[in-house]
């Protein structure tokens, strides 16, 4: 992690809504979090949330895009993925998925890894934020 962890640092990345951009989002995250014990977990969350944006919203359309924001402090990491909207349902973690189901496990996985997951709807799309605390505390806000 960066030597400047006494305050929160924030990065942003906007990607076209192509499936191959999910790997770009993972690399970007890995580069920022190099050396962090939470890097692998956050990279997995980036992959799940970015793929969900492309698969389930207007972000996956020809002119679609998704935006990532990564906030890092000495106490926590928060990752947000904002889509282009257009989804008719709010994402939720599916509790009971059939063993052979092809979809529906991603947000559940994110909910298990992250200490807190928040979904915000707006006119321009939906933002899903996952927070991970470096000391394992649950239920507190990053900022």
C-alpha positions in Angstrom: 0.0 0.0 0.0 1.1 3.6 -0.4 3.1 5.4 2.2 0.5 8.1 2.4 -2.1 6.3 4.5 -2.5 8.9 7.2 -5.5 10.3 5.3 -8.0 8.9 2.8 -6.9 8.8 -0.8 -9.3 8.3 -3.6 -8.8 7.1 -7.2 -11.3 6.8 -10.0 -11.5 4.9 -13.3 -14.2 4.9 -16.0 -14.3 1.9 -18.3 -16.3 1.2 -21.5 -18.9 -1.5 -20.8 -17.0 -4.3 -22.6 -16.4 -7.6 -20.8 -12.6 -7.3 -21.3 -12.7 -4.1 -19.2 -13.3 -6.2 -16.1 -9.7 -7.5 -16.2 -8.5 -3.9 -16.7 -10.5 -2.9 -13.6 -8.8 -5.7 -11.6 -5.3 -4.7 -12.8 -6.0 -1.1 -11.8 -7.1 -2.2 -8.4 -4.2 -4.5 -7.9 -1.7 -1.8 -8.8 -3.2 0.7 -6.3 -3.4 -1.9 -3.5 -0.1 -3.5 -4.1 1.2 -4.7 -0.7 -2.2 -4.5 1.1 -3.4 -7.7 2.8 -6.9 -6.8 1.5 -5.8 -6.6 -2.2 -7.0 -10.0 -3.3 -10.4 -9.6 -1.6 -10.9 -6.1 -3.2 -9.8 -7.4 -6.6 -12.4 -10.1 -6.4 -15.1 -7.6 -5.4 -14.1 -5.4 -8.3 -14.5 -8.3 -10.7 -17.9 -9.2 -9.4 -19.4 -5.7 -9.3 -17.9 -4.7 -12.7 -19.3 -7.8 -14.3 -22.7 -7.2 -12.7 -22.7 -3.7 -14.1 -22.0 -5.0 -17.6 -24.4 -7.9 -17.5 -27.4 -6.4 -15.8 -27.5 -2.7 -16.7 -27.2 -0.2 -19.5 -23.4 -0.2 -18.9 -23.2 -3.3 -21.1 -24.8 -1.6 -24.1 -22.8 -0.3 -27.0 -22.2 3.2 -25.6 -22.3 2.0 -21.9 -19.7 2.4 -19.3 -19.1 1.8 -15.6 -17.1 3.9 -13.1 -15.0 2.6 -10.2 -14.0 4.7 -7.2 -11.4 3.3 -4.7 -10.9 5.1 -1.3 -8.0 3.9 0.8 -7.1 4.9 4.4 -5.1 3.3 7.1 -8.3 1.8 8.6 -10.4 0.8 5.6 -10.8 0.3 1.8 -14.0 1.3 0.1 -14.7 0.3 -3.5 -17.7 1.7 -5.4 -18.9 0.6 -8.9 -21.5 2.9 -10.6 -23.4 1.6 -13.6 -25.3 3.5 -16.3 -28.7 2.4 -14.9 -31.5 0.7 -16.8 -31.9 -2.2 -14.5 -35.4 -3.0 -13.5 -34.6 -4.6 -10.1 -32.3 -3.7 -7.2 -29.4 -6.0 -6.8 -29.6 -8.3 -3.8 -27.6 -11.1 -2.4 -29.4 -14.4 -3.2 -29.5 -16.7 -0.2 -30.8 -19.8 -1.8 -29.2 -20.6 -5.2 -29.4 -23.9 -6.9 -26.0 -25.6 -7.2 -26.2 -25.5 -11.0 -27.4 -21.8 -11.2 -25.3 -19.8 -13.6 -26.0 -16.4 -12.0 -27.0 -14.9 -8.7 -24.0 -15.7 -6.5 -21.8 -12.6 -7.1 -23.4 -10.1 -4.7 -23.7 -12.8 -2.1 -20.0 -13.5 -2.4 -19.3 -9.7 -2.1 -21.5 -9.6 1.0 -19.5 -12.4 2.6 -16.1 -10.8 1.9 -16.9 -7.2 2.6 -17.7 -5.9 6.1 -20.5 -3.7 4.6 -22.2 -3.5 1.3 -24.5 -0.5 0.4 -26.6 0.0 -2.8 -27.5 3.6 -3.8 -29.9 4.3 -6.6 -29.8 7.6 -8.5 -31.2 9.1 -11.7 -28.0 8.3 -13.5 -27.5 4.7 -12.4 -26.8 2.6 -9.3 -23.7 2.6 -7.1 -22.7 -0.5 -5.1 -20.1 0.2 -2.4 -18.2 -2.5 -0.5 -16.2 -1.5 2.6 -13.5 -3.6 4.1 -11.9 -2.7 7.4 -8.2 -3.4 8.0 -8.9 -4.5 11.6 -12.0 -6.6 10.8 -14.5 -4.3 12.5 -18.0 -4.4 11.1 -20.7 -1.8 10.9 -18.7 1.4 10.8 -18.6 4.0 8.0 -15.4 4.7 6.2 -15.8 8.5 6.1 
